[in-house]
Amino acid sequence: MDEIDLKIILLLMNNSRLTYREISEHLNLSVNAVFKRVQTLIDLKVIEKFVSRIKPYAVNAIYTFIFGQSNSHDINNAISELGKHDNTWQIMLSSRNYMYIGAVLENIHQLDEYASYVSQIVEIQSPKIGFLSGVQYKSPVPYIIPKSRSMNFDKLDLEIIRSLHKDSRKPISEIADEVDRTSNTIRRRLTRLIEEGIIDLSINFNPVESHDIFALFQINTSLMIDKNQFAKFLHDKYDPNLFYCWTFSNHPNLIVCWVWANTMKELNELVERVKSEKIESIMFDIMSNVYYFDTWKEKLLYK
């Protein structure tokens, strides 16, 4: 992979229905060049699937991460079991069996039960729990967050999202046939779902299949620093290597970054450069796999 591939992935993560022409205009490439790159990413299984979901914010869900080192003697079985839970949507497994578990909660009261379940299944002692509060990334296509928590969507909207659930690039005409509506109706409805931040059109991105090096940095900053501004500073300075940075409302000095490098030498040099910034500490692990699961949100589509 190169920087252009990464930019294509970031575009598709925010809107997986972008046409090849739209992507080419964002990146100043030919349509044919974009098509070939996307097909290569699909063939390599770096892009596992084009997907559609209801955005967590559209159903007042709570987006959280649980992370820590697993002591499980059968990590694959533990991941399989954890993936069966209705709140689990993503698991990132890294070196030392350090895990980042993305969860979508219906309400805060589910947290204790889910955190206990995670600790039991994957045997994480004293896991960290983080409530996502900010994301830094660079893409000309924004991730739209609903302006209101009172979202209006009906049965037809859910049918459209369900039609796109496992193939978000499906043609409008096919969606129209499935839900027995006109193409114009589907086009109008889908545009509204996108603009109002109700539908999440994305990809299941598995960076491990690229054979590049992807890592996760845990950066602890000084409490005197505004973590969101510092996360933006790190992202801007070290882009594209630090291509996603998360901050958490309940961890005032923690920044977690998703990191890309072509070689271990490049990664180690990056670590040393970040260490020279105004940070207290940095811990990193190499990613070994990424898993995606349907949650209670997706099951709403099939009721």
Beta strands, then each sheet from edge to edge (+ up, - down):
strand 1: 47-54
strand 2: 62-69
strand 3: 88-94
strand 4: 98-105
strand 5: 128-136
strand 6: 199-205
strand 7: 213-221
strand 8: 242-248
strand 9: 251-261
strand 10: 279-292
sheet 1: 1+ 6-
sheet 2: 2+ 4- 3+ 10- 7+ 9- 8+ 5- 2+
end
